[in-house]
C-alpha cells in the first residue's frame, strides 16, 4: 500500500512537467497552486501528523527532532543559497526535499493508514508544483524529455525516502518520534520558506491567497471524513 502511494508524487510531478511544457500556466495560476499546496501540506504536518507524534510519547523527542531539523534546514539553505538560481542547484535542492518527504510518508504509514493517506494527498499536490517549478527553471531551450526526466528523477526520491523509513520504523518509539519530528518540521519549512515565499514573489490576487485556506480546509474535511 505505502509503495503505491509513494509513486503518486512521481506521476503528478511528471504530469505537471508535461502540462507546463505543452501549455505554460500564468504566474497567477502558479501562485494559486503554491498557496493551495502550502495550505494542504501545512494541515497535514501541523494539524494532523505532528499532534499524533506528540501523543505517542513525551514531548522531548519532538523537541530534539525538531531542533535538529531547524539546524539542518538552515544549513541546507546556507549551502544552496545562490546555487538555486541555477537549474542544477534547484533540482538538487528539490531532490533533498523529496527524500525527506518520502521519509515522512513512510513514517506516516507506520503511524497509521489515515496519516499516511493524508500525507500522500498533500505530497501529490506539492509535487504538481514541483513539476511546474522544474520546467520553469530549466527553461524553454531545454529539451522536453530532459525536463520531464528531471521531474521524474527528483520525485523518485520519494519512494527512496519511504525505503529509508523502513529501518527507522523498527527503532524504539522514541527514535521514531525524533525522526518524525525532523521530517515534519522540514515540511513546514518547505511551506513557509519556499512555497509561500515564492508565491508572494508573483502577482497577488485575492483568489490566489484564498487558495491557501481552501487547501487547509479541504484536507481538514477529508481528515474528518476518514475518521468517521
N, C-alpha and C positions, 0 to 999 in steps of 0.2 A: 504493500500500500504506500509506504513512505517513498519508495523509489519512483512510483508512478507520479506522485505529487511533485517530487523534486525535478521531474522533467518538464513540468508545466512552464516554469520560467524560461526554459530553453526554447520551447515552441513560441511563447509570447514575445521573447526578445527577437527571434527571427522574423515574426510577423511584423513587429514594429520597424525593424530594419527594412523589410520589403515595402511596407507602407510608405516610409519616408523616401525610399529610393524611387518608387513609382510616382508618388504624389506627395511632396513635402507639405506637412501641415503648417498653418500660420503660427507665428510666435504666440498669439493669444491662445490658440488651441493647445500648444505645447505647455504654456504656463498653466492652463486649467488642468491638464493631465498631471503636471507636477504637484499642484495643490491637492488634487484628488488622491494621488498616490501617497502624499505625505499624511493626509488625514487617515487613510486606511492603515498605513504602517504604524502611525502613532497610536491608534487604538489597539492594534494587535499587540504591540510591545508594552505600552504603559497601562492600558485599560484591562487587558486580559491575561497576558502571559506573565508579566512581572509580579503582579499580586499572587498568582499561583506559585511562583518560585519562592516568594517570601513565606507563604503559608506552609511550604514543605519543611521548613526548619527555622533556625534563628536568623536574625537579620544580618549577622556578621559576615556570612559567606556572600550575601548580596553586596554589602559594602566593599568587601575585598575584591570581588569580581568586577564590580562597577568602577572602583578606583583604578584597577589595572587597565580597564578598558578606556577610561578617560585619558590616562597617560599614553596608552598605545595609539589612540586616535589622534591626539595632539602631536605625537612623534611622527605618525604617518603623514599628517598634514604638513609638518615641517619638512619632511624628506621629499614629498611630492610637490611642494609648493613651487610653482613655476613650470615644473615638468608637465603638469596637467594642461598647460596651454598647448602642448604638442600632442598629436594624436596618440603616439605610443605611450605617453605618460598617462593620458586619460584612460586608455584601455587597461594599462597595468593597475591603476588605482581601482577601476571598476572590477577587475578580477579579484582583488583583495576583498572588496565589499561583498562580492558574490560568494566567496569562500566562507566568509563569516555568516552570511545569510543562510547558506546551506547547513552550517554547524547548528545555528539556532533552529532551523527547520527540523533537523534530525532530533535534537533535544526536545523540541516541541511535541513531536510524535511520541517520544519516550514518556513525556509527562501525561499525554492523553490525546485521544483521537481528535477531539474538538479543538484543542490548542494547535495541533499540527495542521488541521484543515484551515483554520483561520489564518495562520501564518502563510500557508500555501497560497491562499487567495490574495493576501497582502503583497506577497512577493511577485505574484503574477502581474499585478498592476504596476508594481515598481519596475519590473523588467520590461514592460511596454515602453516606459520612458527610457530605459537603458538602451533599447534598440534605436529609439529616436536620437538619443544623445550621441551614440557611437557613429551613426550615419552622418549627423551634422558635423562631428569632429573630423571625420576622415575626408569630408568634402566631396563635391561632385566630380572632381578629377580622378577619384579613386574608383577602380573597377567595382561593379555591383557585387561580384562574388567575393571580393575581399571584404567589403562592408558587411555582407550577411554572414560570411565566415567568421569575422571578428566578433560579431554579436553572439553567434552561437558558441564560439570558443570561450568567451567571457562567461556566458550563462552556464556552461558546462561545469564551472567551478561550484555551482550549487549542489549537484549530486556528489561532487568530490567532497564538499564540506559536510554533507549528510553522511558520507562514508567515514569521515573523521569522527563524527558524533557517536559512532557505534562503540569504540573502546571507551570513550568518555562516559557513555551511559552505563558502563559496567563499574565505574568508580563508586566509592562511597557517596551517599546522598549529598554530603556537604560539598564535595568537589564538583558534583553535577550542578549544584546551585551556583557555585563560583563561575563555572563555565557558562551557565545560562545567563547570569547577570552580565558577564563580559559581552556576550553576543547581543543581548537586548539593549545595553547602553550604546553599543556600536550602531544598532538600528536607529536609535533615537538621534544619534549624532548624524546619521545619514539624512534624517528628516530635517533637523534644524540647520545644519551647516552645509548641506548640499542641495536637497530638493527645494526647500523654501528659499534659500539664498539665491539659487539660480532662477527660481520662479519670479522673484522680485526684481531681477535684472531685465525682465521682459515687460512689455506694455501691460499695465494693470487694468483689469476690468472687474466689475462687481461680481459677475457670474464666475469669473475665474477664481477670485478669492473665496467665494461661497463654496466652490468645489471641495475645499479642504474640509469643511464642516459636513458637506454631503457625504464625503468618503468616510468620515468619522462616524456619522450616524448610521450609514449603510452597514458598516461592519458591526456596530452595536446591535442593530436589529437582527442581523444574521446570527450573532452570538446568542441572543435570547431565543431565537427560533431553534437553534441547535440544542440548546439546553432544555427546551420544553418537550 
